[in-house]
Amino acid sequence: MSGSALTSIASSLNGFPAGLPSANKVSDTSEPFGKLFSDAVGDVSTLESQARNAVDGLMTGTGVDVHQAVIATQKAEMAFELALSVRNKAMQAYQSVMGMQF
């Protein structure tokens, strides 16, 4: 997936930053990565529960349109895939550092 595609996915999700930081710029946030990641996982959980509620509303006929349910499930799926990719890259970096010999 390209950087512009990730930027567009991140900007469409609630709780995610609109743009990705540049590689040369030092981050001005003081939050540790663990807190940012746990907040992102919480956002994924919220999106998944919204999708579940939309699908349940669609199935019971309580006024949820098909397109609203599909959009909610796609947002939840993209948020999950983004969080999973970040987790996999973090694990890969950790394993790379642990494999280094000093």
Biopython code that builds the backbone (N, CA, C, O; Angstrom):
import numpy as np
from Bio.PDB.StructureBuilder import StructureBuilder

atoms = [
    (1, "MET", "N", (0.838, -1.168, 0.000)),
    (1, "MET", "CA", (0.000, 0.000, 0.000)),
    (1, "MET", "C", (0.882, 1.229, 0.000)),
    (1, "MET", "O", (1.878, 1.279, 0.722)),
    (2, "SER", "N", (0.529, 2.224, -0.803)),
    (2, "SER", "CA", (1.351, 3.425, -0.914)),
    (2, "SER", "C", (1.105, 4.359, 0.253)),
    (2, "SER", "O", (0.119, 4.221, 0.977)),
    (3, "GLY", "N", (2.008, 5.310, 0.431)),
    (3, "GLY", "CA", (1.887, 6.283, 1.521)),
    (3, "GLY", "C", (0.655, 7.154, 1.370)),
    (3, "GLY", "O", (0.007, 7.494, 2.360)),
    (4, "SER", "N", (0.322, 7.522, 0.118)),
    (4, "SER", "CA", (-0.866, 8.353, -0.084)),
    (4, "SER", "C", (-2.133, 7.578, 0.226)),
    (4, "SER", "O", (-3.106, 8.158, 0.707)),
    (5, "ALA", "N", (-2.140, 6.272, -0.040)),
    (5, "ALA", "CA", (-3.314, 5.463, 0.295)),
    (5, "ALA", "C", (-3.473, 5.365, 1.801)),
    (5, "ALA", "O", (-4.590, 5.434, 2.314)),
    (6, "LEU", "N", (-2.359, 5.205, 2.516)),
    (6, "LEU", "CA", (-2.437, 5.151, 3.980)),
    (6, "LEU", "C", (-2.880, 6.493, 4.540)),
    (6, "LEU", "O", (-3.642, 6.535, 5.506)),
    (7, "THR", "N", (-2.418, 7.589, 3.950)),
    (7, "THR", "CA", (-2.833, 8.911, 4.411)),
    (7, "THR", "C", (-4.325, 9.099, 4.200)),
    (7, "THR", "O", (-5.013, 9.643, 5.063)),
    (8, "SER", "N", (-4.826, 8.653, 3.061)),
    (8, "SER", "CA", (-6.243, 8.799, 2.794)),
    (8, "SER", "C", (-7.074, 7.927, 3.715)),
    (8, "SER", "O", (-8.145, 8.348, 4.153)),
    (9, "ILE", "N", (-6.608, 6.714, 4.024)),
    (9, "ILE", "CA", (-7.319, 5.845, 4.970)),
    (9, "ILE", "C", (-7.304, 6.467, 6.354)),
    (9, "ILE", "O", (-8.332, 6.524, 7.028)),
    (10, "ALA", "N", (-6.133, 6.933, 6.778)),
    (10, "ALA", "CA", (-6.018, 7.505, 8.117)),
    (10, "ALA", "C", (-6.862, 8.755, 8.268)),
    (10, "ALA", "O", (-7.444, 8.977, 9.330)),
    (11, "SER", "N", (-6.942, 9.578, 7.229)),
    (11, "SER", "CA", (-7.722, 10.810, 7.348)),
    (11, "SER", "C", (-9.214, 10.533, 7.353)),
    (11, "SER", "O", (-9.986, 11.344, 7.865)),
    (12, "SER", "N", (-9.638, 9.401, 6.793)),
    (12, "SER", "CA", (-11.065, 9.102, 6.760)),
    (12, "SER", "C", (-11.554, 8.474, 8.059)),
    (12, "SER", "O", (-12.761, 8.423, 8.298)),
    (13, "LEU", "N", (-10.663, 8.005, 8.883)),
    (13, "LEU", "CA", (-11.056, 7.374, 10.131)),
    (13, "LEU", "C", (-11.057, 8.389, 11.255)),
    (13, "LEU", "O", (-10.174, 9.243, 11.326)),
    (14, "ASN", "N", (-12.039, 8.302, 12.129)),
    (14, "ASN", "CA", (-12.082, 9.200, 13.287)),
    (14, "ASN", "C", (-10.972, 8.820, 14.247)),
    (14, "ASN", "O", (-10.741, 7.638, 14.502)),
    (15, "GLY", "N", (-10.285, 9.818, 14.779)),
    (15, "GLY", "CA", (-9.255, 9.566, 15.776)),
    (15, "GLY", "C", (-7.863, 9.377, 15.216)),
    (15, "GLY", "O", (-6.907, 9.270, 15.983)),
    (16, "PHE", "N", (-7.718, 9.332, 13.900)),
    (16, "PHE", "CA", (-6.411, 9.172, 13.307)),
    (16, "PHE", "C", (-5.973, 10.502, 12.719)),
    (16, "PHE", "O", (-6.820, 11.277, 12.274)),
    (17, "PRO", "N", (-4.674, 10.791, 12.702)),
    (17, "PRO", "CA", (-4.200, 12.062, 12.169)),
    (17, "PRO", "C", (-4.451, 12.165, 10.670)),
    (17, "PRO", "O", (-4.477, 11.153, 9.969)),
    (18, "ALA", "N", (-4.635, 13.390, 10.178)),
    (18, "ALA", "CA", (-4.944, 13.605, 8.769)),
    (18, "ALA", "C", (-3.745, 13.352, 7.873)),
    (18, "ALA", "O", (-3.924, 12.907, 6.739)),
    (19, "GLY", "N", (-2.531, 13.617, 8.334)),
    (19, "GLY", "CA", (-1.350, 13.430, 7.509)),
    (19, "GLY", "C", (-0.304, 12.632, 8.236)),
    (19, "GLY", "O", (-0.293, 12.566, 9.465)),
    (20, "LEU", "N", (0.571, 12.028, 7.475)),
    (20, "LEU", "CA", (1.661, 11.277, 8.070)),
    (20, "LEU", "C", (2.856, 12.216, 8.248)),
    (20, "LEU", "O", (3.096, 13.059, 7.385)),
    (21, "PRO", "N", (3.618, 12.092, 9.355)),
    (21, "PRO", "CA", (4.771, 12.969, 9.554)),
    (21, "PRO", "C", (5.861, 12.653, 8.549)),
    (21, "PRO", "O", (5.987, 11.517, 8.093)),
    (22, "SER", "N", (6.648, 13.663, 8.205)),
    (22, "SER", "CA", (7.744, 13.424, 7.276)),
    (22, "SER", "C", (8.870, 12.683, 7.987)),
    (22, "SER", "O", (8.974, 12.705, 9.213)),
    (23, "ALA", "N", (9.692, 12.042, 7.206)),
    (23, "ALA", "CA", (10.768, 11.234, 7.779)),
    (23, "ALA", "C", (11.845, 12.099, 8.424)),
    (23, "ALA", "O", (12.516, 11.651, 9.353)),
    (24, "ASN", "N", (12.021, 13.323, 7.950)),
    (24, "ASN", "CA", (13.076, 14.185, 8.454)),
    (24, "ASN", "C", (12.642, 15.040, 9.638)),
    (24, "ASN", "O", (13.491, 15.639, 10.299)),
    (25, "LYS", "N", (11.374, 15.110, 9.917)),
    (25, "LYS", "CA", (10.859, 15.975, 10.974)),
    (25, "LYS", "C", (10.806, 15.209, 12.294)),
    (25, "LYS", "O", (10.358, 14.063, 12.332)),
    (26, "VAL", "N", (11.256, 15.834, 13.360)),
    (26, "VAL", "CA", (11.204, 15.231, 14.682)),
    (26, "VAL", "C", (9.795, 15.418, 15.231)),
    (26, "VAL", "O", (9.236, 16.513, 15.161)),
    (27, "SER", "N", (9.228, 14.357, 15.772)),
    (27, "SER", "CA", (7.865, 14.424, 16.288)),
    (27, "SER", "C", (7.811, 15.316, 17.517)),
    (27, "SER", "O", (8.683, 15.248, 18.383)),
    (28, "ASP", "N", (6.778, 16.157, 17.589)),
    (28, "ASP", "CA", (6.649, 17.061, 18.724)),
    (28, "ASP", "C", (5.669, 16.533, 19.769)),
    (28, "ASP", "O", (5.349, 17.242, 20.723)),
    (29, "THR", "N", (5.191, 15.308, 19.605)),
    (29, "THR", "CA", (4.299, 14.729, 20.606)),
    (29, "THR", "C", (5.132, 14.096, 21.703)),
    (29, "THR", "O", (6.212, 13.560, 21.454)),
    (30, "SER", "N", (4.618, 14.167, 22.915)),
    (30, "SER", "CA", (5.356, 13.593, 24.030)),
    (30, "SER", "C", (4.738, 12.286, 24.506)),
    (30, "SER", "O", (5.170, 11.730, 25.516)),
    (31, "GLU", "N", (3.734, 11.790, 23.791)),
    (31, "GLU", "CA", (3.102, 10.542, 24.181)),
    (31, "GLU", "C", (3.956, 9.366, 23.711)),
    (31, "GLU", "O", (4.487, 9.398, 22.601)),
    (32, "PRO", "N", (4.094, 8.344, 24.527)),
    (32, "PRO", "CA", (4.851, 7.178, 24.099)),
    (32, "PRO", "C", (4.069, 6.372, 23.057)),
    (32, "PRO", "O", (2.847, 6.479, 22.949)),
    (33, "PHE", "N", (4.799, 5.577, 22.308)),
    (33, "PHE", "CA", (4.188, 4.784, 21.238)),
    (33, "PHE", "C", (3.124, 3.842, 21.793)),
    (33, "PHE", "O", (2.094, 3.635, 21.151)),
    (34, "GLY", "N", (3.351, 3.274, 22.960)),
    (34, "GLY", "CA", (2.395, 2.335, 23.546)),
    (34, "GLY", "C", (1.034, 2.966, 23.783)),
    (34, "GLY", "O", (0.000, 2.345, 23.536)),
    (35, "LYS", "N", (1.038, 4.214, 24.267)),
    (35, "LYS", "CA", (-0.242, 4.895, 24.510)),
    (35, "LYS", "C", (-0.937, 5.212, 23.198)),
    (35, "LYS", "O", (-2.150, 5.041, 23.083)),
    (36, "LEU", "N", (-0.188, 5.669, 22.213)),
    (36, "LEU", "CA", (-0.779, 5.953, 20.909)),
    (36, "LEU", "C", (-1.372, 4.693, 20.292)),
    (36, "LEU", "O", (-2.462, 4.721, 19.719)),
    (37, "PHE", "N", (-0.643, 3.589, 20.417)),
    (37, "PHE", "CA", (-1.128, 2.335, 19.841)),
    (37, "PHE", "C", (-2.358, 1.830, 20.585)),
    (37, "PHE", "O", (-3.299, 1.341, 19.959)),
    (38, "SER", "N", (-2.364, 1.942, 21.917)),
    (38, "SER", "CA", (-3.536, 1.477, 22.670)),
    (38, "SER", "C", (-4.754, 2.363, 22.383)),
    (38, "SER", "O", (-5.882, 1.871, 22.364)),
    (39, "ASP", "N", (-4.536, 3.666, 22.159)),
    (39, "ASP", "CA", (-5.640, 4.545, 21.762)),
    (39, "ASP", "C", (-6.176, 4.150, 20.386)),
    (39, "ASP", "O", (-7.386, 4.159, 20.157)),
    (40, "ALA", "N", (-5.271, 3.806, 19.478)),
    (40, "ALA", "CA", (-5.694, 3.376, 18.135)),
    (40, "ALA", "C", (-6.482, 2.076, 18.204)),
    (40, "ALA", "O", (-7.463, 1.905, 17.481)),
    (41, "VAL", "N", (-6.059, 1.157, 19.072)),
    (41, "VAL", "CA", (-6.791, -0.097, 19.236)),
    (41, "VAL", "C", (-8.175, 0.181, 19.815)),
    (41, "VAL", "O", (-9.148, -0.470, 19.433)),
    (42, "GLY", "N", (-8.270, 1.128, 20.721)),
    (42, "GLY", "CA", (-9.570, 1.519, 21.261)),
    (42, "GLY", "C", (-10.466, 2.104, 20.181)),
    (42, "GLY", "O", (-11.669, 1.844, 20.162)),
    (43, "ASP", "N", (-9.882, 2.898, 19.274)),
    (43, "ASP", "CA", (-10.651, 3.444, 18.157)),
    (43, "ASP", "C", (-11.125, 2.333, 17.224)),
    (43, "ASP", "O", (-12.248, 2.380, 16.723)),
    (44, "VAL", "N", (-10.277, 1.339, 16.989)),
    (44, "VAL", "CA", (-10.664, 0.193, 16.162)),
    (44, "VAL", "C", (-11.822, -0.540, 16.815)),
    (44, "VAL", "O", (-12.776, -0.931, 16.141)),
    (45, "SER", "N", (-11.741, -0.724, 18.114)),
    (45, "SER", "CA", (-12.821, -1.399, 18.833)),
    (45, "SER", "C", (-14.127, -0.620, 18.723)),
    (45, "SER", "O", (-15.191, -1.212, 18.539)),
    (46, "THR", "N", (-14.050, 0.697, 18.833)),
    (46, "THR", "CA", (-15.246, 1.535, 18.699)),
    (46, "THR", "C", (-15.847, 1.410, 17.302)),
    (46, "THR", "O", (-17.062, 1.276, 17.157)),
    (47, "LEU", "N", (-15.004, 1.452, 16.278)),
    (47, "LEU", "CA", (-15.491, 1.316, 14.909)),
    (47, "LEU", "C", (-16.114, -0.058, 14.677)),
    (47, "LEU", "O", (-17.111, -0.171, 13.964)),
    (48, "GLU", "N", (-15.536, -1.106, 15.273)),
    (48, "GLU", "CA", (-16.101, -2.446, 15.127)),
    (48, "GLU", "C", (-17.459, -2.551, 15.813)),
    (48, "GLU", "O", (-18.365, -3.198, 15.287)),
    (49, "SER", "N", (-17.614, -1.929, 16.972)),
    (49, "SER", "CA", (-18.912, -1.976, 17.644)),
    (49, "SER", "C", (-19.952, -1.169, 16.871)),
    (49, "SER", "O", (-21.119, -1.558, 16.824)),
    (50, "GLN", "N", (-19.547, -0.044, 16.263)),
    (50, "GLN", "CA", (-20.462, 0.723, 15.422)),
    (50, "GLN", "C", (-20.894, -0.092, 14.208)),
    (50, "GLN", "O", (-22.061, -0.060, 13.818)),
    (51, "ALA", "N", (-19.960, -0.818, 13.615)),
    (51, "ALA", "CA", (-20.288, -1.668, 12.472)),
    (51, "ALA", "C", (-21.236, -2.781, 12.891)),
    (51, "ALA", "O", (-22.190, -3.091, 12.177)),
    (52, "ARG", "N", (-20.975, -3.382, 14.045)),
    (52, "ARG", "CA", (-21.851, -4.448, 14.541)),
    (52, "ARG", "C", (-23.262, -3.925, 14.778)),
    (52, "ARG", "O", (-24.240, -4.591, 14.440)),
    (53, "ASN", "N", (-23.368, -2.729, 15.361)),
    (53, "ASN", "CA", (-24.679, -2.126, 15.601)),
    (53, "ASN", "C", (-25.384, -1.802, 14.285)),
    (53, "ASN", "O", (-26.598, -1.974, 14.180)),
    (54, "ALA", "N", (-24.644, -1.339, 13.289)),
    (54, "ALA", "CA", (-25.243, -1.026, 11.991)),
    (54, "ALA", "C", (-25.762, -2.285, 11.310)),
    (54, "ALA", "O", (-26.855, -2.283, 10.745)),
    (55, "VAL", "N", (-24.984, -3.352, 11.362)),
    (55, "VAL", "CA", (-25.424, -4.609, 10.751)),
    (55, "VAL", "C", (-26.629, -5.170, 11.503)),
    (55, "VAL", "O", (-27.578, -5.651, 10.886)),
    (56, "ASP", "N", (-26.592, -5.109, 12.828)),
    (56, "ASP", "CA", (-27.750, -5.566, 13.612)),
    (56, "ASP", "C", (-28.990, -4.743, 13.285)),
    (56, "ASP", "O", (-30.086, -5.291, 13.164)),
    (57, "GLY", "N", (-28.825, -3.434, 13.140)),
    (57, "GLY", "CA", (-29.943, -2.566, 12.774)),
    (57, "GLY", "C", (-30.469, -2.879, 11.390)),
    (57, "GLY", "O", (-31.675, -2.811, 11.153)),
    (58, "LEU", "N", (-29.583, -3.218, 10.480)),
    (58, "LEU", "CA", (-29.992, -3.595, 9.130)),
    (58, "LEU", "C", (-30.785, -4.896, 9.153)),
    (58, "LEU", "O", (-31.804, -5.022, 8.475)),
    (59, "MET", "N", (-30.312, -5.858, 9.935)),
    (59, "MET", "CA", (-30.977, -7.164, 9.993)),
    (59, "MET", "C", (-32.340, -7.102, 10.684)),
    (59, "MET", "O", (-33.260, -7.832, 10.314)),
    (60, "THR", "N", (-32.468, -6.243, 11.672)),
    (60, "THR", "CA", (-33.742, -6.150, 12.388)),
    (60, "THR", "C", (-34.691, -5.140, 11.743)),
    (60, "THR", "O", (-35.865, -5.075, 12.107)),
    (61, "GLY", "N", (-34.190, -4.353, 10.790)),
    (61, "GLY", "CA", (-35.038, -3.390, 10.093)),
    (61, "GLY", "C", (-35.360, -2.161, 10.917)),
    (61, "GLY", "O", (-36.467, -1.629, 10.833)),
    (62, "THR", "N", (-34.405, -1.702, 11.715)),
    (62, "THR", "CA", (-34.652, -0.543, 12.579)),
    (62, "THR", "C", (-34.168, 0.766, 11.957)),
    (62, "THR", "O", (-33.717, 1.659, 12.674)),
    (63, "GLY", "N", (-34.257, 0.888, 10.639)),
    (63, "GLY", "CA", (-33.965, 2.157, 9.993)),
    (63, "GLY", "C", (-32.537, 2.366, 9.555)),
    (63, "GLY", "O", (-32.164, 3.496, 9.243)),
    (64, "VAL", "N", (-31.717, 1.329, 9.515)),
    (64, "VAL", "CA", (-30.342, 1.466, 9.034)),
    (64, "VAL", "C", (-30.316, 1.074, 7.564)),
    (64, "VAL", "O", (-30.772, -0.006, 7.188)),
    (65, "ASP", "N", (-29.776, 1.967, 6.738)),
    (65, "ASP", "CA", (-29.687, 1.688, 5.307)),
    (65, "ASP", "C", (-28.522, 0.751, 5.026)),
    (65, "ASP", "O", (-27.579, 0.643, 5.810)),
    (66, "VAL", "N", (-28.615, 0.076, 3.886)),
    (66, "VAL", "CA", (-27.572, -0.867, 3.488)),
    (66, "VAL", "C", (-26.231, -0.150, 3.333)),
    (66, "VAL", "O", (-25.200, -0.655, 3.778)),
    (67, "HIS", "N", (-26.246, 1.013, 2.709)),
    (67, "HIS", "CA", (-24.978, 1.710, 2.474)),
    (67, "HIS", "C", (-24.332, 2.159, 3.787)),
    (67, "HIS", "O", (-23.105, 2.195, 3.884)),
    (68, "GLN", "N", (-25.136, 2.502, 4.800)),
    (68, "GLN", "CA", (-24.567, 2.876, 6.095)),
    (68, "GLN", "C", (-23.883, 1.680, 6.751)),
    (68, "GLN", "O", (-22.813, 1.823, 7.342)),
    (69, "ALA", "N", (-24.491, 0.511, 6.650)),
    (69, "ALA", "CA", (-23.896, -0.697, 7.230)),
    (69, "ALA", "C", (-22.608, -1.079, 6.509)),
    (69, "ALA", "O", (-21.625, -1.467, 7.139)),
    (70, "VAL", "N", (-22.624, -0.963, 5.175)),
    (70, "VAL", "CA", (-21.425, -1.310, 4.402)),
    (70, "VAL", "C", (-20.291, -0.335, 4.707)),
    (70, "VAL", "O", (-19.146, -0.753, 4.879)),
    (71, "ILE", "N", (-20.596, 0.951, 4.776)),
    (71, "ILE", "CA", (-19.563, 1.946, 5.080)),
    (71, "ILE", "C", (-18.991, 1.708, 6.471)),
    (71, "ILE", "O", (-17.778, 1.796, 6.659)),
    (72, "ALA", "N", (-19.840, 1.411, 7.446)),
    (72, "ALA", "CA", (-19.365, 1.160, 8.815)),
    (72, "ALA", "C", (-18.476, -0.071, 8.866)),
    (72, "ALA", "O", (-17.455, -0.061, 9.554)),
    (73, "THR", "N", (-18.843, -1.138, 8.150)),
    (73, "THR", "CA", (-18.009, -2.350, 8.172)),
    (73, "THR", "C", (-16.684, -2.120, 7.445)),
    (73, "THR", "O", (-15.655, -2.650, 7.864)),
    (74, "GLN", "N", (-16.692, -1.336, 6.360)),
    (74, "GLN", "CA", (-15.452, -1.051, 5.649)),
    (74, "GLN", "C", (-14.511, -0.180, 6.474)),
    (74, "GLN", "O", (-13.298, -0.389, 6.458)),
    (75, "LYS", "N", (-15.065, 0.800, 7.200)),
    (75, "LYS", "CA", (-14.234, 1.618, 8.088)),
    (75, "LYS", "C", (-13.588, 0.752, 9.161)),
    (75, "LYS", "O", (-12.403, 0.903, 9.457)),
    (76, "ALA", "N", (-14.370, -0.157, 9.744)),
    (76, "ALA", "CA", (-13.836, -1.042, 10.779)),
    (76, "ALA", "C", (-12.763, -1.954, 10.205)),
    (76, "ALA", "O", (-11.740, -2.191, 10.848)),
    (77, "GLU", "N", (-12.986, -2.464, 9.008)),
    (77, "GLU", "CA", (-12.006, -3.355, 8.384)),
    (77, "GLU", "C", (-10.702, -2.625, 8.074)),
    (77, "GLU", "O", (-9.618, -3.150, 8.329)),
    (78, "MET", "N", (-10.806, -1.413, 7.524)),
    (78, "MET", "CA", (-9.599, -0.649, 7.200)),
    (78, "MET", "C", (-8.836, -0.246, 8.457)),
    (78, "MET", "O", (-7.605, -0.275, 8.474)),
    (79, "ALA", "N", (-9.557, 0.127, 9.503)),
    (79, "ALA", "CA", (-8.895, 0.499, 10.756)),
    (79, "ALA", "C", (-8.169, -0.702, 11.344)),
    (79, "ALA", "O", (-7.055, -0.571, 11.851)),
    (80, "PHE", "N", (-8.793, -1.866, 11.277)),
    (80, "PHE", "CA", (-8.158, -3.079, 11.796)),
    (80, "PHE", "C", (-6.910, -3.420, 10.989)),
    (80, "PHE", "O", (-5.870, -3.750, 11.559)),
    (81, "GLU", "N", (-7.011, -3.342, 9.666)),
    (81, "GLU", "CA", (-5.853, -3.650, 8.826)),
    (81, "GLU", "C", (-4.705, -2.671, 9.068)),
    (81, "GLU", "O", (-3.541, -3.071, 9.073)),
    (82, "LEU", "N", (-5.027, -1.388, 9.269)),
    (82, "LEU", "CA", (-3.992, -0.395, 9.549)),
    (82, "LEU", "C", (-3.313, -0.679, 10.886)),
    (82, "LEU", "O", (-2.087, -0.626, 10.984)),
    (83, "ALA", "N", (-4.110, -0.982, 11.920)),
    (83, "ALA", "CA", (-3.537, -1.297, 13.227)),
    (83, "ALA", "C", (-2.697, -2.569, 13.166)),
    (83, "ALA", "O", (-1.643, -2.650, 13.797)),
    (84, "LEU", "N", (-3.156, -3.554, 12.413)),
    (84, "LEU", "CA", (-2.406, -4.802, 12.275)),
    (84, "LEU", "C", (-1.083, -4.566, 11.552)),
    (84, "LEU", "O", (-0.066, -5.157, 11.917)),
    (85, "SER", "N", (-1.086, -3.714, 10.535)),
    (85, "SER", "CA", (0.153, -3.405, 9.820)),
    (85, "SER", "C", (1.154, -2.687, 10.711)),
    (85, "SER", "O", (2.348, -2.982, 10.674)),
    (86, "VAL", "N", (0.669, -1.746, 11.509)),
    (86, "VAL", "CA", (1.559, -1.038, 12.439)),
    (86, "VAL", "C", (2.127, -2.012, 13.446)),
    (86, "VAL", "O", (3.319, -1.963, 13.752)),
    (87, "ARG", "N", (1.291, -2.899, 13.967)),
    (87, "ARG", "CA", (1.751, -3.899, 14.940)),
    (87, "ARG", "C", (2.814, -4.803, 14.321)),
    (87, "ARG", "O", (3.835, -5.082, 14.949)),
    (88, "ASN", "N", (2.575, -5.260, 13.088)),
    (88, "ASN", "CA", (3.532, -6.145, 12.427)),
    (88, "ASN", "C", (4.860, -5.447, 12.184)),
    (88, "ASN", "O", (5.916, -6.055, 12.356)),
    (89, "LYS", "N", (4.824, -4.180, 11.786)),
    (89, "LYS", "CA", (6.068, -3.430, 11.571)),
    (89, "LYS", "C", (6.803, -3.214, 12.889)),
    (89, "LYS", "O", (8.030, -3.299, 12.931)),
    (90, "ALA", "N", (6.074, -2.939, 13.956)),
    (90, "ALA", "CA", (6.708, -2.756, 15.262)),
    (90, "ALA", "C", (7.353, -4.060, 15.726)),
    (90, "ALA", "O", (8.459, -4.046, 16.266)),
    (91, "MET", "N", (6.678, -5.173, 15.521)),
    (91, "MET", "CA", (7.252, -6.469, 15.904)),
    (91, "MET", "C", (8.477, -6.787, 15.059)),
    (91, "MET", "O", (9.461, -7.324, 15.567)),
    (92, "GLN", "N", (8.423, -6.461, 13.785)),
    (92, "GLN", "CA", (9.558, -6.689, 12.905)),
    (92, "GLN", "C", (10.760, -5.849, 13.345)),
    (92, "GLN", "O", (11.892, -6.334, 13.350)),
    (93, "ALA", "N", (10.513, -4.598, 13.712)),
    (93, "ALA", "CA", (11.595, -3.729, 14.182)),
    (93, "ALA", "C", (12.169, -4.243, 15.497)),
    (93, "ALA", "O", (13.385, -4.237, 15.688)),
    (94, "TYR", "N", (11.300, -4.688, 16.407)),
    (94, "TYR", "CA", (11.752, -5.234, 17.686)),
    (94, "TYR", "C", (12.624, -6.464, 17.466)),
    (94, "TYR", "O", (13.685, -6.597, 18.076)),
    (95, "GLN", "N", (12.175, -7.363, 16.592)),
    (95, "GLN", "CA", (12.956, -8.572, 16.335)),
    (95, "GLN", "C", (14.287, -8.246, 15.671)),
    (95, "GLN", "O", (15.289, -8.917, 15.915)),
    (96, "SER", "N", (14.294, -7.224, 14.839)),
    (96, "SER", "CA", (15.526, -6.805, 14.196)),
    (96, "SER", "C", (16.521, -6.257, 15.224)),
    (96, "SER", "O", (17.713, -6.560, 15.167)),
    (97, "VAL", "N", (16.024, -5.453, 16.156)),
    (97, "VAL", "CA", (16.885, -4.894, 17.208)),
    (97, "VAL", "C", (17.380, -6.013, 18.120)),
    (97, "VAL", "O", (18.548, -6.017, 18.509)),
    (98, "MET", "N", (16.524, -6.946, 18.462)),
    (98, "MET", "CA", (16.925, -8.037, 19.353)),
    (98, "MET", "C", (17.938, -8.970, 18.675)),
    (98, "MET", "O", (18.713, -9.646, 19.351)),
    (99, "GLY", "N", (17.924, -9.001, 17.353)),
    (99, "GLY", "CA", (18.860, -9.850, 16.623)),
    (99, "GLY", "C", (20.239, -9.225, 16.454)),
    (99, "GLY", "O", (21.177, -9.899, 16.028)),
    (100, "MET", "N", (20.365, -7.964, 16.780)),
    (100, "MET", "CA", (21.660, -7.291, 16.632)),
    (100, "MET", "C", (22.641, -7.769, 17.682)),
    (100, "MET", "O", (22.270, -8.043, 18.824)),
    (101, "GLN", "N", (23.915, -7.866, 17.275)),
    (101, "GLN", "CA", (24.957, -8.250, 18.214)),
    (101, "GLN", "C", (25.810, -7.029, 18.491)),
    (101, "GLN", "O", (26.203, -6.304, 17.577)),
    (102, "PHE", "N", (26.088, -6.814, 19.754)),
    (102, "PHE", "CA", (26.889, -5.658, 20.140)),
    (102, "PHE", "C", (28.284, -6.074, 20.505)),
    (102, "PHE", "O", (29.107, -5.229, 20.858)),
]
sb = StructureBuilder()
sb.init_structure("model")
sb.init_model(0)
sb.init_chain("A")
sb.init_seg("    ")
for serial, (resi, resn, name, xyz) in enumerate(atoms, 1):
    if name == "N":
        sb.init_residue(resn, " ", resi, " ")
    sb.init_atom(name, np.array(xyz, "f"), 0.0, 1.0, " ", f" {name:<3s}", serial, name[0])
structure = sb.get_structure()
